[in-house]
Amino acid sequence: MNQTYIRCRQLSKSYRKGHTTVTPLEALDLDVPRGEFLALMGPSGSGKTTLLNLIAGIDTPSNGELWIDGVDLGTRSRGQRTQWRAAHCGYIFQLYHLVPILTAYENVELPLLLHKHLSRQQRREKVAAALDLVGLSDRAQHRPTELSGGQEQRVAIARAIVADPGLLVADEPTGDLDRDSANHILDLLKELSAQFGKTIVMVTHDANAAKAAHRTLHLEKGQLVENQV
């Protein structure tokens, strides 16, 4: 892990709230090597989720540079960022965000519907591979209400990886799970980094979850305050 995959230089984000300017992220410098599993910790309002959304191309920086795998993401339009995200970034949420009326298979297939060049057979193969990787091949036809919380999160991870993105961002992916289910999810994330070379950036309040990562960075008031290896 020596090639820089994520490069932030003087990265800042500000927005107006009434007559006040709020700056959740200020002049942040960060390098993340390809294939690293990075944990971000800090109190509420420290800028963790803001940074995650910038890295995922959901939002744009107010100032500074943001490069992801050689792409100057900070200067891309909304449409360009949407296209980039569909191909290169998977997002894992705390509350899964599965569509309740769809089966696990159909939820995982959703991102592939944006890839018009894929045939139905190619989509089927990719979904099957993703569900197999997270250990849920036997739950493909189950809807979210028929799954445990841990299984729902594994479906969400399968959905995030089905298009084979190089980057995964995870916002409190174990925050709604019991310890055993959380450990299973963390083991899966470690495998995705170690065996498949995914670069993972995870926001967490859980120090035990952060221990699964290669490195933990602490943010406070929009700035890095500690770097632990």
SEMI-54730 format. One record per residue (C-alpha): residue in one letter; x, y, z. Coordinates in Angstrom, 1 decimal, m for minus. Each point is the difference from the previous one (the first is absolute). Example, Ala and Ser with C-alpha at 12.3 -4.5 7.8 and 13.67 -1.06 7.14 Angstrom:
rest a east 12.3 north m4.5 up 7.8
rest s east 1.4 north 3.4 up m0.7
END
This chain:
rest m east 0.0 north 0.0 up 0.0
rest n east 2.1 north 2.8 up m1.2
rest q east m1.7 north 1.6 up m3.0
rest t east m2.2 north 2.9 up 1.1
rest y east m3.7 north m0.6 up m0.8
rest i east m1.6 north 2.9 up 1.8
rest r east 1.8 north 3.4 up 0.2
rest c east m1.5 north 3.0 up 1.8
rest r east 1.8 north 3.3 up 0.1
rest q east m1.3 north 2.9 up 2.1
rest l east m3.4 north m1.5 up m0.4
rest s east m2.8 north 2.2 up 1.5
rest k east m3.8 north 0.0 up 0.0
rest s east m2.2 north 2.9 up 1.0
rest y east m3.6 north 0.8 up m0.3
rest r east m2.5 north 2.7 up 1.1
rest k east m2.4 north m0.7 up 2.8
rest g east m2.2 north 3.1 up 0.3
rest h east 2.4 north 2.9 up 0.5
rest t east 2.8 north m2.3 up 1.2
rest t east 2.7 north m1.7 up m1.9
rest v east 0.6 north m3.6 up 1.2
rest t east 3.3 north m1.6 up m0.8
rest p east m0.1 north m3.8 up 0.8
rest l east 3.3 north m0.7 up m1.7
rest e east 3.0 north 2.4 up m0.2
rest a east 3.3 north m0.2 up m1.8
rest l east 0.4 north m3.7 up 0.3
rest d east 2.9 north m1.9 up m1.5
rest l east m0.3 north m3.7 up m0.4
rest d east 1.6 north m2.8 up m2.0
rest v east m1.5 north m3.5 up m0.1
rest p east 1.9 north m2.8 up m1.7
rest r east m1.7 north m2.3 up m2.4
rest g east m1.5 north m3.0 up 1.8
rest e east 0.1 north 1.6 up 3.5
rest f east m2.8 north m0.5 up 2.5
rest l east m0.2 north 3.4 up 1.8
rest a east m2.2 north 0.8 up 2.9
rest l east m1.1 north 3.6 up 0.8
rest m east m1.0 north 0.8 up 3.6
rest g east m1.1 north 3.1 up 1.8
rest p east m2.9 north 1.6 up 1.8
rest s east m3.2 north 1.0 up m1.7
rest g east 0.5 north 3.0 up m2.2
rest s east 3.7 north m0.6 up m0.4
rest g east m0.2 north m0.3 up m3.8
rest k east 0.2 north m3.8 up m0.4
rest t east m3.2 north m0.4 up m2.1
rest t east 0.8 north 3.2 up m1.9
rest l east 3.3 north m1.5 up m1.0
rest l east m1.5 north m3.3 up m0.9
rest n east m2.6 north 1.7 up m2.3
rest l east 2.7 north 2.0 up m1.7
rest i east 2.1 north m3.1 up m0.6
rest a east m3.1 north m1.8 up m1.4
rest g east m0.7 north 2.8 up m2.4
rest i east m3.4 north 0.8 up 1.6
rest d east 1.1 north 3.5 up 0.9
rest t east 2.6 north 2.4 up m1.3
rest p east 2.7 north 1.8 up 1.9
rest s east m0.1 north 3.8 up 0.6
rest n east 3.8 north 0.2 up m0.3
rest g east 3.0 north m2.2 up m0.5
rest e east 0.7 north m3.1 up m2.1
rest l east m1.5 north m3.4 up 0.1
rest w east 1.5 north m2.7 up m2.3
rest i east m1.3 north m3.6 up 0.0
rest d east 2.1 north m2.5 up m2.0
rest g east 1.3 north 2.8 up m2.3
rest v east m3.4 north 1.6 up m0.5
rest d east m0.4 north 3.7 up 1.1
rest l east m3.4 north m0.7 up 1.6
rest g east m0.3 north 3.4 up 1.6
rest t east m0.4 north 1.7 up m3.4
rest r east m2.5 north m2.4 up m1.5
rest s east m3.7 north 0.9 up m0.7
rest r east m2.8 north m1.7 up 1.8
rest g east m0.7 north m2.2 up m3.0
rest q east 3.6 north m0.9 up m0.4
rest r east 0.3 north m0.9 up 3.7
rest t east m3.1 north m2.2 up m0.3
rest q east 1.5 north m1.9 up m2.9
rest w east 3.3 north m0.3 up 1.8
rest r east m1.6 north m1.3 up 3.2
rest a east m2.0 north m2.6 up m1.9
rest a east 3.2 north m1.5 up m1.3
rest h east 2.5 north 0.6 up 2.8
rest c east m1.6 north 0.5 up 3.4
rest g east m2.3 north m2.2 up 2.1
rest y east m1.7 north 1.6 up 3.1
rest i east m0.9 north m2.1 up 3.1
rest f east m2.6 north 1.7 up 2.3
rest q east m0.7 north m0.7 up 3.7
rest l east m3.7 north m0.6 up m0.6
rest y east 0.6 north m2.1 up m3.2
rest h east m2.4 north 2.0 up m2.3
rest l east m1.4 north m3.2 up m1.6
rest v east m3.2 north 0.3 up m2.0
rest p east m2.5 north m2.0 up 2.1
rest i east m2.1 north m1.3 up m2.8
rest l east 3.0 north m1.4 up m1.9
rest t east 1.8 north m3.3 up 0.7
rest a east 3.6 north m0.1 up 1.0
rest y east 0.9 north m0.9 up m3.6
rest e east m2.0 north 3.0 up m1.3
rest n east 1.5 north 2.4 up 2.5
rest v east 3.6 north m1.1 up m1.0
rest e east m0.9 north 0.2 up m3.7
rest l east m1.1 north 3.7 up 0.3
rest p east 3.4 north 1.7 up m0.7
rest l east 0.5 north m2.2 up m3.0
rest l east m3.1 north 1.4 up m1.7
rest l east 2.0 north 3.2 up m0.6
rest h east 2.5 north m2.0 up m2.0
rest k east m1.9 north m0.3 up m3.3
rest h east 2.7 north m2.0 up m1.7
rest l east m0.6 north m3.0 up 2.3
rest s east m2.2 north m2.8 up m1.2
rest r east m2.5 north m1.6 up 2.4
rest q east 2.3 north m3.0 up 0.2
rest q east 3.0 north 2.1 up 0.9
rest r east m2.1 north 1.7 up 2.7
rest r east m1.1 north m3.3 up 1.3
rest e east 3.6 north m1.3 up 0.2
rest k east 1.2 north 3.2 up 1.8
rest v east m2.9 north m0.1 up 2.5
rest a east 0.6 north m3.7 up 0.7
rest a east 3.7 north 0.6 up 0.6
rest a east m0.6 north 2.9 up 2.4
rest l east m2.6 north m1.9 up 2.0
rest d east 2.4 north m3.0 up 0.1
rest l east 2.8 north 2.2 up 1.3
rest v east m2.1 north 1.3 up 2.9
rest g east m1.3 north m3.5 up 0.8
rest l east m3.7 north 0.5 up m1.0
rest s east m0.5 north m2.0 up m3.2
rest d east m2.7 north m1.9 up 1.9
rest r east m1.9 north 3.2 up 0.8
rest a east m0.1 north 1.4 up m3.5
rest q east m3.8 north m0.1 up m0.2
rest h east m0.7 north 1.3 up 3.5
rest r east m1.3 north 3.5 up 0.6
rest p east 1.6 north 2.2 up 2.7
rest t east m2.7 north m0.7 up 2.5
rest e east 1.0 north m3.7 up m0.2
rest l east 3.6 north 0.7 up 0.8
rest s east 1.9 north 0.8 up 3.3
rest g east 1.7 north 3.4 up 0.4
rest g east 3.4 north m1.6 up m0.7
rest q east m1.4 north m1.7 up m3.2
rest e east m1.5 north 3.3 up m1.1
rest q east 3.4 north 1.7 up 0.4
rest r east 1.7 north m2.8 up m2.0
rest v east m2.6 north 0.5 up m2.8
rest a east 0.9 north 3.8 up 0.1
rest i east 3.7 north m0.9 up m0.3
rest a east m0.8 north m2.3 up m2.9
rest r east m1.8 north 2.9 up m1.7
rest a east 2.9 north 2.3 up 0.7
rest i east 2.6 north m2.4 up m1.6
rest v east m2.1 north m1.5 up m2.8
rest a east 1.4 north 2.4 up m2.6
rest d east 3.5 north m0.7 up 1.2
rest p east 0.9 north 3.5 up 1.1
rest g east 3.5 north 0.8 up 1.2
rest l east m1.3 north 2.1 up 2.9
rest l east m2.4 north m0.8 up 2.8
rest v east m1.2 north 2.6 up 2.5
rest a east m1.9 north m1.1 up 3.1
rest d east m1.9 north 2.2 up 2.3
rest e east m0.3 north m1.8 up 3.4
rest p east m0.5 north m3.4 up m1.7
rest t east m0.2 north m1.8 up 3.4
rest g east m1.8 north 2.6 up 2.0
rest d east m3.4 north m1.8 up m0.1
rest l east 1.3 north m3.5 up 0.5
rest d east 0.7 north m2.3 up 3.0
rest r east 3.7 north m0.8 up 0.6
rest d east 0.1 north m3.4 up m1.8
rest s east m1.7 north 1.5 up m3.1
rest a east 2.3 north 3.0 up 0.2
rest n east 3.1 north m2.2 up 0.1
rest h east m1.2 north m1.9 up m3.0
rest i east m0.4 north 3.2 up m2.0
rest l east 3.4 north 1.2 up 1.1
rest d east 1.6 north m3.3 up m1.0
rest l east m1.7 north 0.4 up m3.4
rest l east 1.4 north 3.5 up m0.4
rest k east 3.5 north m1.1 up 0.9
rest e east m0.3 north m2.8 up m2.6
rest l east m1.1 north 2.5 up m2.6
rest s east 3.1 north 2.0 up 0.7
rest a east 2.5 north m2.8 up 0.4
rest q east m1.2 north m2.4 up m2.7
rest f east m1.6 north 2.2 up m2.5
rest g east 2.0 north 3.2 up 0.3
rest k east m3.0 north 2.3 up 0.8
rest t east 0.9 north 3.4 up 1.5
rest i east m2.4 north 0.4 up 3.0
rest v east m0.8 north 3.1 up 2.0
rest m east m2.2 north m0.7 up 3.0
rest v east m1.6 north 2.5 up 2.4
rest t east m0.6 north m1.4 up 3.4
rest h east m0.6 north 1.0 up 3.6
rest d east 1.0 north m3.5 up 1.2
rest a east 3.7 north m0.4 up 1.0
rest n east m0.3 north m3.8 up m0.3
rest a east m1.2 north 0.4 up m3.6
rest a east 2.9 north 2.4 up m0.7
rest k east 2.5 north m2.7 up 1.1
rest a east m1.0 north m2.0 up m3.1
rest a east 1.5 north 2.7 up m2.3
rest h east 3.6 north 0.4 up m0.9
rest r east 0.0 north 3.5 up 1.3
rest t east m2.2 north 2.3 up 2.0
rest l east m0.2 north 3.8 up m0.5
rest h east m1.7 north 2.3 up 2.5
rest l east m1.8 north 3.1 up m1.0
rest e east m1.1 north 2.9 up 2.1
rest k east m1.6 north 3.2 up m1.2
rest g east 0.8 north m0.8 up m3.6
rest q east 3.7 north m0.8 up 0.5
rest l east 2.2 north m3.0 up 0.6
rest v east 1.1 north 0.0 up 3.6
rest e east 1.6 north m3.5 up 0.3
rest n east 1.5 north m2.6 up m2.2
rest q east 0.2 north m3.6 up 1.4
rest v east 1.6 north m2.8 up m1.9
END
